[in-house]
């Protein structure tokens, strides 16, 4: 074994990559291994645009290896992390065990269905590129099936979209689906009018965008209603199946239900310390675990209380600042210096609602409407790492802004190593039985 | 029933869409239904760039509905065509039956494994977006697995890429994989040197690019060898499995085998007339079927002999010209005018080999190298329908030309409606059993 200090970072998101680059540049003798089960990092704040056909997956993701290429002391391991063996100081992955002196857990979070995990099969959430292309295919296929549906109720169910959860993701999804149906698809069909699509945003709490100022919450509702979105607050989803949702006694028939209601932290290392209700690991004020001070936790996976006594939210700025801070504390330990407590610097928050509308607040300053949307666009373009992606995304946004078009309206087949015969059905095999023999009227005969 | 004439076009490729737009613009009373099981058309000549991470799927595909939006007498039906009921004049689809007075079959072709269809599971071909992202994931994952492989033979097998078939697709794939390993990935790994990748292009015939002038065939071999590709001609693949290929007594261990050796025509309507060895329907010189003159066949699905007595190749210009011609003949019949025979106007052919190399021949004129590559780029950009795509693709090509980068290096998860837990394995579940418990050395200890 070498006498170099081994650092293993699990998760190449905002927190993990920020920590990795700071540690890699340090003059100390560190060997860093970044473990992620995907080969790409993801700019998650724009994932909803992939889901709603505004951007391609590659526009908001780029290879982890490329980001870390300059650092010869960093190794990337594409592997699934299985568990942390704290005693042996090893991370167990599907590609074998990896030794560490220091471990950074930055595995993020996934959807939570609050004990109804079977809902995930019919109401996908939005965390990965795979989720986004699944949601995109679901939305676009619904319009296709509405176009061919023979009875009115079935057609209406295909044209009803329920988004569960009124946080930023839910608001962004609902606004985008509204935009898609009102503008992008408006002239594409012959039997249906996509503008008649019914889009319902359901929030269990009393208001959308909890945490935002009341005036901005109202503005968000107004903007959404302008896109034809119905906002239902104080309504709780009690059941979800493939034909719709139940809200207590109320029932909505909808072939597309999207889940933006809850997340839970990754399960890796959950047994290493105290966790909160959604599985986040409670960390010390230096971001390490109480019983394992050589293990740091950051981002969505960490439970850390802000100045107001509330846990910090699972957003990119928190993850970035924590990744930076834990890297400094790790280096302090390596140099036998004292660690410092993490303090979150709140730059504010923003959410976009659809074409040319957004809300933004930072401290006492609040803004909404077109200018907020411009600010939102600038900030998001700016933080897209890699000039190529920034340039391309800007161009695509400008294009779709002026033309009301969305370039990525692609229902892609699943990636598989099985090639299929032309006679075998792709996306629609499940529909075959139902539709076999039914006659579809030719164009113009209706 | 209406008294309008019903035209059904199956397949929205080069032939089908060209026919559809001409028929849609005609002053005659036509109701046109375009049936395709996908929602997008595909610029297939650039599909290999998606497979080798140069472009995103949405860069070379766009919604069929968008292309046909201006024509109110055209309806798009996203459905799998099942069979042609010529007697009832109906097309049977998974969404029901569609009446026709005239039918256009332009369903294209798929891979053919010459009776060894089970090879498709390990040696994917390249026809659809799904194929391309599958191949991309296979190539990129091979490098990842080579990086973590513990023994030399396994590593070598992961770094060996066999491309079967020395036609344009095989040449383009081999050149791109060469470029990827020599330039794009060269600095991305720590344990392997991607430049050491072994890329073998196997062709059963005596030369690559059959039909090209001998001097260009030689130039292609030179260019490929410059990218580190080994060209094996007059070698026949006798077996393919997940660990490699057999060529008679010879065996090559390779985890990635790509199939570019053969195609066969779509099976739809195969019983309506005489077919050739690869299932193409023999058409009259007006592009209709002998026994069903109201059914036209075009593109890869049609067997039509050129002036030299050879069947026309399955390339875009043939499909486009046939789509145009059959539309005119169909209109002639509607107007009770005589049909005219189809004559193919050969504009020449071109193939690209990798970064800044291509071969091109038109009549007696031949060109190769950098200028041919520029010509190839201009022609392909020009024919990309839709200005947005043209602009974006040009920018991405310029970028990757100057930076040796490929922007779409994304191993995407399969699109599915099942969301997955963070603890469940994605791409690598099949590797788990093999790798469990094996120890991976930390960075720097090798």
Interface residues (C-beta under 8 A of the other chain):
Chain A: X1 X2 X4 X6 X8 X31 X32 X33 X37 X38 X39 X40 X56 X57 X58 X59 X61 X62 X63 X65 X66 X69 X72 X73 X74 X75 X76 X77 X78 X79 X80 X82 X93 X94 X95 X96 X97 X98 X99 X100 X107 X108 X110 X111 X120 X121 X122 X124 X125 X127 X128 X129 X130 X131 X133 X134 X137 X138 X140 X141 X144 X147 X148 X150 X185 X187 X188 X189 X190 X191 X266 X267 X268 X388 X389 X391 X392 X395 X396 X399 X403 X405 X407 X408 X409 X410 X411 X412 X413 X414 X415 X416 X417 X418 X419 X421 X422 X423 X425 X426 X427 X428 X431 X432 X435 X436 X437 X438 X439 X440 X442 X443 X444 X445
Chain B: X1 X2 X4 X6 X8 X31 X32 X33 X37 X38 X39 X40 X56 X57 X58 X59 X61 X62 X63 X65 X66 X69 X72 X73 X74 X75 X76 X77 X78 X79 X80 X82 X93 X94 X95 X96 X97 X98 X99 X100 X107 X108 X110 X111 X120 X121 X122 X124 X125 X127 X128 X129 X130 X131 X133 X134 X137 X138 X140 X141 X144 X147 X148 X150 X185 X187 X188 X189 X190 X191 X266 X267 X268 X388 X389 X391 X392 X395 X396 X399 X403 X405 X407 X408 X409 X410 X411 X412 X413 X414 X415 X416 X417 X418 X419 X421 X422 X423 X425 X426 X427 X428 X431 X432 X435 X436 X437 X438 X439 X440 X442 X443 X444 X445
